[in-house]
């Protein structure tokens, strides 16, 4: 059971965070910086994002409950948000523009909104809200940590990754992940509607 929970969480987080696409953005934003500076920023961004995803995933549902928002409503609205994100991934060209010079990009824009943005935070809440045991909770935390470690590795080696993947490879990967994310979004919507009707 824990293996299925782990694979589900890992797939959902991988699709929404897209470590390879994120690494290519990281490479563009840190162009000209030293290898040590890039490594430190990648490390900080990964740690901050992991903490945000785990904390918001665990306590976000309680906050929503305090505001009178049900998990089923979150599943439907979150599914719609994820579907919109998937639609953008499939149909539009990824653009990211920063004004001015930023020395440290670990918090903004890498952690927020690229790694721990609205989509991934929504996925985290939905994943943690569906746990039925402490083992499942630890399994999801392990998936979050693994994705953040993988993203850190991709960002740390983003110079080499860009040479391997290239722009065409990134576009193909992003659109493929967009299709998977759309299917995941519809699953969340269907679960929310089903729970509401029952």
Kinemage of the C-alpha trace (Angstrom):
@kinemage 1
@onewidth
@group {chain A} dominant
@subgroup {mainchain}
@vectorlist {calphas} color= white
{ca unk a 1} P 0.000 0.000 0.000
{ca unk a 2} L 2.810 2.416 0.925
{ca unk a 3} L 4.505 1.723 -2.415
{ca unk a 4} L 1.379 2.770 -4.334
{ca unk a 5} L 1.056 5.903 -2.194
{ca unk a 6} L 4.729 6.687 -2.789
{ca unk a 7} L 4.503 6.209 -6.563
{ca unk a 8} L 1.310 8.284 -6.769
{ca unk a 9} L 2.866 11.128 -4.766
{ca unk a 10} L 6.145 10.907 -6.670
{ca unk a 11} L 4.402 11.036 -10.047
{ca unk a 12} L 2.151 13.934 -9.074
{ca unk a 13} L 5.024 15.997 -7.686
{ca unk a 14} L 7.363 15.164 -10.573
{ca unk a 15} L 4.797 16.250 -13.130
{ca unk a 16} L 3.916 19.548 -11.440
{ca unk a 17} L 7.473 20.516 -10.377
{ca unk a 18} L 9.222 19.255 -13.554
{ca unk a 19} L 12.821 19.050 -12.233
{ca unk a 20} L 14.380 19.128 -15.703
{ca unk a 21} L 12.398 22.152 -16.902
{ca unk a 22} L 13.079 23.905 -13.596
{ca unk a 23} L 16.802 23.187 -13.973
{ca unk a 24} L 16.825 24.787 -17.424
{ca unk a 25} L 15.191 27.924 -15.989
{ca unk a 26} L 17.710 27.877 -13.137
{ca unk a 27} L 20.541 27.683 -15.661
{ca unk a 28} L 19.241 30.715 -17.539
{ca unk a 29} L 18.784 32.774 -14.365
{ca unk a 30} L 22.243 31.991 -12.961
{ca unk a 31} L 24.194 32.464 -16.153
{ca unk a 32} L 27.578 34.002 -15.428
{ca unk a 33} L 27.601 33.070 -11.736
{ca unk a 34} L 30.288 30.902 -10.175
{ca unk a 35} L 29.781 27.172 -9.707
{ca unk a 36} L 29.807 27.533 -5.906
{ca unk a 37} L 27.149 30.253 -5.989
{ca unk a 38} L 24.946 28.149 -8.254
{ca unk a 39} L 25.390 25.101 -6.003
{ca unk a 40} L 24.467 27.064 -2.866
{ca unk a 41} L 21.369 28.577 -4.476
{ca unk a 42} L 20.226 25.192 -5.775
{ca unk a 43} L 20.687 23.705 -2.292
{ca unk a 44} L 18.807 26.526 -0.549
{ca unk a 45} L 15.952 26.452 -3.076
{ca unk a 46} L 15.528 22.698 -2.644
{ca unk a 47} L 15.530 22.854 1.182
{ca unk a 48} L 13.100 25.777 1.325
{ca unk a 49} L 10.751 24.130 -1.174
{ca unk a 50} L 10.763 20.795 0.675
{ca unk a 51} L 9.905 22.539 3.955
{ca unk a 52} L 7.121 24.564 2.353
{ca unk a 53} L 5.572 21.529 0.657
{ca unk a 54} L 5.659 19.387 3.812
{ca unk a 55} L 4.390 22.118 6.152
{ca unk a 56} L 1.685 23.384 3.810
{ca unk a 57} L 0.714 19.845 2.890
{ca unk a 58} L 0.261 18.892 6.541
{ca unk a 59} L -1.348 22.059 7.877
{ca unk a 60} L -2.901 23.625 4.786
{ca unk a 61} L -6.046 21.492 5.076
{ca unk a 62} L -6.528 22.655 8.677
{ca unk a 63} L -6.246 26.266 7.574
{ca unk a 64} L -8.769 25.680 4.808
{ca unk a 65} L -11.115 23.982 7.277
{ca unk a 66} L -10.852 27.009 9.561
{ca unk a 67} L -11.852 29.156 6.596
{ca unk a 68} L -14.825 26.851 5.911
{ca unk a 69} L -13.396 25.266 2.762
{ca unk a 70} L -13.824 21.489 2.430
{ca unk a 71} L -11.258 19.067 1.019
{ca unk a 72} L -13.711 18.120 -1.729
{ca unk a 73} L -13.986 21.766 -2.778
{ca unk a 74} L -10.188 21.980 -2.769
{ca unk a 75} L -9.950 18.855 -4.927
{ca unk a 76} L -12.295 20.355 -7.514
{ca unk a 77} L -10.778 23.861 -7.492
{ca unk a 78} L -7.242 22.481 -7.257
{ca unk a 79} L -7.969 20.105 -10.115
{ca unk a 80} L -9.209 23.004 -12.245
{ca unk a 81} L -6.080 24.991 -11.389
{ca unk a 82} L -3.848 22.061 -12.279
{ca unk a 83} L -5.751 21.500 -15.517
{ca unk a 84} L -5.201 25.154 -16.443
{ca unk a 85} L -1.497 24.741 -15.675
{ca unk a 86} L -1.411 21.585 -17.810
{ca unk a 87} L -3.155 23.413 -20.654
{ca unk a 88} L -0.524 26.153 -20.496
{ca unk a 89} L 2.270 23.575 -20.470
{ca unk a 90} L 0.911 21.897 -23.586
{ca unk a 91} L -0.139 24.921 -25.638
{ca unk a 92} L 2.127 27.822 -24.786
{ca unk a 93} L 5.815 28.557 -24.767
{ca unk a 94} L 7.363 28.791 -21.320
{ca unk a 95} L 8.585 32.312 -20.644
{ca unk a 96} L 10.147 33.696 -17.508
{ca unk a 97} L 11.319 37.277 -17.327
{ca unk a 98} L 13.080 38.980 -14.442
{ca unk a 99} L 13.728 42.690 -14.217
{ca unk a 100} L 16.953 43.948 -12.724
{ca unk a 101} L 19.779 41.922 -11.276
{ca unk a 102} L 19.139 39.365 -8.569
{ca unk a 103} L 22.148 37.827 -6.846
{ca unk a 104} L 20.326 35.099 -4.914
{ca unk a 105} L 17.363 33.469 -6.657
{ca unk a 106} L 16.916 30.608 -4.167
{ca unk a 107} L 13.771 32.056 -2.536
{ca unk a 108} L 12.349 34.010 -5.474
{ca unk a 109} L 11.757 32.837 -8.105
{ca unk a 110} L 13.108 29.302 -7.603
{ca unk a 111} L 11.321 28.269 -4.384
{ca unk a 112} L 8.334 30.543 -4.861
{ca unk a 113} L 6.682 30.266 -7.331
{ca unk a 114} L 8.592 27.713 -9.445
{ca unk a 115} L 9.100 24.808 -7.015
{ca unk a 116} L 6.595 25.532 -4.255
{ca unk a 117} L 4.030 27.418 -6.281
{ca unk a 118} L 0.228 27.261 -6.265
{ca unk a 119} L 0.139 24.033 -8.272
{ca unk a 120} L 2.632 22.047 -6.198
{ca unk a 121} L 1.227 23.366 -2.894
{ca unk a 122} L -2.252 22.312 -4.000
{ca unk a 123} L -0.941 18.863 -4.906
{ca unk a 124} L 0.780 18.632 -1.503
{ca unk a 125} L -2.453 19.426 0.355
{ca unk a 126} L -4.409 16.927 -1.709
{ca unk a 127} L -1.809 14.211 -1.165
{ca unk a 128} L -1.522 14.729 2.579
{ca unk a 129} L -5.294 15.060 3.012
{ca unk a 130} L -5.786 11.566 1.580
{ca unk a 131} L -3.475 9.770 4.032
{ca unk a 132} L -5.017 7.109 6.248
{ca unk a 133} L -2.033 6.283 8.455
{ca unk a 134} L 1.256 7.638 9.792
{ca unk a 135} L 3.066 5.320 7.380
{ca unk a 136} L 1.299 6.939 4.416
{ca unk a 137} L 2.225 10.379 5.728
{ca unk a 138} L 5.897 9.438 6.038
{ca unk a 139} L 5.730 7.913 2.558
{ca unk a 140} L 4.493 11.190 1.057
{ca unk a 141} L 7.153 13.140 2.962
{ca unk a 142} L 9.749 10.753 1.491
{ca unk a 143} L 8.358 11.445 -2.007
{ca unk a 144} L 8.602 15.211 -1.421
{ca unk a 145} L 12.202 14.891 -0.224
{ca unk a 146} L 13.148 12.655 -3.159
{ca unk a 147} L 11.670 15.083 -5.706
{ca unk a 148} L 13.483 18.007 -4.091
{ca unk a 149} L 16.762 16.039 -4.070
{ca unk a 150} L 16.255 15.150 -7.731
{ca unk a 151} L 15.514 18.803 -8.531
{ca unk a 152} L 18.646 19.850 -6.648
{ca unk a 153} L 20.738 17.399 -8.665
{ca unk a 154} L 19.220 18.667 -11.916
{ca unk a 155} L 19.817 22.314 -10.960
{ca unk a 156} L 23.387 21.598 -9.843
{ca unk a 157} L 24.139 19.998 -13.208
{ca unk a 158} L 21.939 22.360 -15.238
{ca unk a 159} L 24.799 23.471 -17.502
{ca unk a 160} L 25.375 19.899 -18.680
{ca unk a 161} L 21.639 19.170 -18.681
{ca unk a 162} L 20.951 22.042 -21.055
{ca unk a 163} L 23.526 20.716 -23.508
{ca unk a 164} L 21.922 17.253 -23.401
{ca unk a 165} L 18.242 18.196 -23.462
{ca unk a 166} L 18.293 21.384 -25.490
{ca unk a 167} L 15.292 23.566 -26.271
{ca unk a 168} L 13.526 20.951 -28.393
{ca unk a 169} L 13.901 18.249 -25.768
{ca unk a 170} L 12.586 20.602 -23.087
{ca unk a 171} L 9.509 21.432 -25.179
{ca unk a 172} L 8.747 17.758 -25.822
{ca unk a 173} L 9.166 16.872 -22.148
{ca unk a 174} L 7.059 19.807 -20.969
{ca unk a 175} L 4.164 18.914 -23.266
{ca unk a 176} L 4.299 15.249 -22.288
{ca unk a 177} L 4.236 16.178 -18.615
{ca unk a 178} L 1.361 18.542 -19.381
{ca unk a 179} L -0.734 15.624 -20.662
{ca unk a 180} L 0.011 13.628 -17.500
{ca unk a 181} L -0.817 16.630 -15.330
{ca unk a 182} L -4.143 17.087 -17.150
{ca unk a 183} L -5.059 13.474 -16.412
{ca unk a 184} L -4.060 13.918 -12.762
{ca unk a 185} L -6.142 17.102 -12.555
{ca unk a 186} L -9.218 15.325 -13.919
{ca unk a 187} L -8.711 12.556 -11.354
{ca unk a 188} L -8.751 15.116 -8.536
{ca unk a 189} L -11.899 16.740 -9.966
{ca unk a 190} L -13.697 13.425 -10.323
{ca unk a 191} L -12.779 12.416 -6.756
{ca unk a 192} L -14.035 15.743 -5.423
{ca unk a 193} L -17.338 15.505 -7.300
{ca unk a 194} L -17.808 11.868 -6.326
{ca unk a 195} L -17.220 12.606 -2.615
{ca unk a 196} L -19.569 15.583 -2.737
{ca unk a 197} L -22.396 13.556 -4.314
{ca unk a 198} L -21.926 10.735 -1.815
